[in-house]
Amino acid sequence: HKHYENEMITDENRWDMILQSALQVGPPLFFSLLIITLSFLPVFALQAQEGRLFSTCDY
């Protein structure tokens, strides 16, 4: 966002700036959500007593 700080926003470049900003944050956001999802998979695979202990994490 700092490199857009001094630019004038016009109707022509507004959507281009939004697209470029989304492309910059998209990949890091995707990989952070992927890591969080993969870290919960072992919790969902627990059985018996351990499964009951962590069943509240399912929601």
C-alpha positions as CSV (number, residue, x, y, z in Angstrom):
1,H,0.0,0.0,0.0
2,K,2.9,2.3,0.5
3,H,3.8,2.4,-3.2
4,Y,0.3,3.6,-4.0
5,E,0.4,6.3,-1.3
6,N,1.5,9.1,-3.5
7,E,-0.5,8.2,-6.6
8,M,-3.6,10.0,-7.6
9,I,-6.6,7.7,-7.8
10,T,-8.7,8.2,-10.9
11,D,-11.6,6.3,-12.3
12,E,-9.4,4.7,-14.9
13,N,-6.8,3.3,-12.5
14,R,-9.0,2.5,-9.5
15,W,-9.9,-1.0,-10.6
16,D,-6.3,-1.7,-11.8
17,M,-5.0,-0.7,-8.3
18,I,-7.6,-2.9,-6.6
19,L,-6.6,-5.8,-8.9
20,Q,-2.9,-5.3,-8.3
21,S,-3.5,-5.1,-4.5
22,A,-5.5,-8.3,-4.5
23,L,-2.9,-10.1,-6.5
24,Q,-0.2,-9.1,-4.0
25,V,-2.1,-10.4,-0.9
26,G,-3.7,-13.5,-2.6
27,P,-0.9,-16.0,-2.5
28,P,0.2,-15.3,1.1
29,L,-3.4,-15.5,2.3
30,F,-4.0,-18.8,0.5
31,F,-0.9,-20.4,2.0
32,S,-1.7,-19.2,5.5
33,L,-5.2,-20.6,5.3
34,L,-3.8,-23.9,3.9
35,I,-1.3,-24.2,6.8
36,I,-4.1,-23.6,9.3
37,T,-6.3,-26.1,7.7
38,L,-3.6,-28.8,7.5
39,S,-2.7,-28.2,11.1
40,F,-6.3,-29.1,12.2
41,L,-6.4,-32.4,10.2
42,P,-4.8,-34.5,12.9
43,V,-7.3,-33.1,15.5
44,F,-10.2,-34.2,13.3
45,A,-8.7,-37.7,12.8
46,L,-8.6,-38.4,16.6
47,Q,-10.6,-41.3,17.9
48,A,-12.1,-42.5,21.2
49,Q,-11.1,-40.5,24.3
50,E,-8.9,-38.0,22.4
51,G,-11.6,-37.4,19.9
52,R,-14.1,-36.5,22.6
53,L,-11.6,-34.1,24.2
54,F,-11.0,-32.2,21.0
55,S,-14.6,-32.5,19.6
56,T,-15.3,-28.9,20.4
57,C,-12.6,-27.8,17.9
58,D,-14.8,-29.3,15.1
59,Y,-17.1,-26.3,15.1
